Amino acid sequence: MHYDIVGPFTHNLTIIEDITMQVIKIKGMSCQHCVASTTKALEELPGVSRVSVDLEAGEAKYEGDIDKAVVSSAIEKIGFEVIE
């Protein structure tokens, strides 16, 4: 993310937030409903911001400050297997 902050006390301050996408491999997804379920499960986790699930690659990418075990548990709770 990139923010330009302009104001009387900021002297045209620019803040660049470097957030890395985390990737988790998933086994068992076979359709777009699986993608939607996985996306919803991850988006509902506190601390997760952006989510992208790729059916063909069998993976989910997400941004956020959250323990990977919590993400894995959410995926397994909806019936899929996380590949370590």
N, C-alpha and C positions, 0 to 999 in steps of 0.2 A: 504494500500500500504506500501511497505517496501523498503527503499532505503539504500544502503551501499555506502557511499561516501568516497573515498580514495584519498588523495592528500597531497602535502607537508605542507599544512596549516590546514588540517582538523583533523588530529590525529585519522583516522579511524572512523569518525563520522557516526552514524546510525540514520536515521530519520524514524520514523514510523508514518504514517498518519492514524488516526482512523476515517474513514468516515462511518457513519451509513446509511444503506439503508432505505429510506422512503417507506411506503406502502400506496397505495390508492386503495380503493375498487371501482369496476366498474360494473355497471349493463347494460346488453344489448349486450355483446359480445357473438357471437354464432359460430364463425368459425375462421380459421387461417388467413383469410383476415382481420378480425376484430383485431386480435393480431398484424398483420403487420402494419395496419393503426395506431393503438395506439402506437406501438413502434416507428414508424416514427415521429408521432406528438410530442412525448416526447423527442426523440433524437434531434429534431430541436430546442428545447427550449434552450436559452443561460443559461449556468450554470448547465445543466444536463449532467452528464457524462455517467454512466452505466445504462441501462434500461433492465428490464426483465418483460415480460407480461405473466401471467399464465391464460389461458382460463378457465380451470376447477375450479380454485380458484376464478376467477373473480376479479383479482387484478393486479396491476402493482407495481413493485418495481423500485426505481431509486435512484441514488446518485446525490447529487448536493446541492448547496446553492441557493435555489429558493423558493419563497413563494408558499405554497400549493395551494393558490387560483389561481395562474397562471397555475399550472399543471391541476387543476380541469377545468379551462376554456378551455384549449387546448383539453382536453378529451371531454368535452361537445360540443365543436365546430365541432368535427367529428361525433357527433350523439349518444354518449353514456352518461349514467347518472352516476355521481359520488355519491357514498353512503357514507355519513358522519358517 
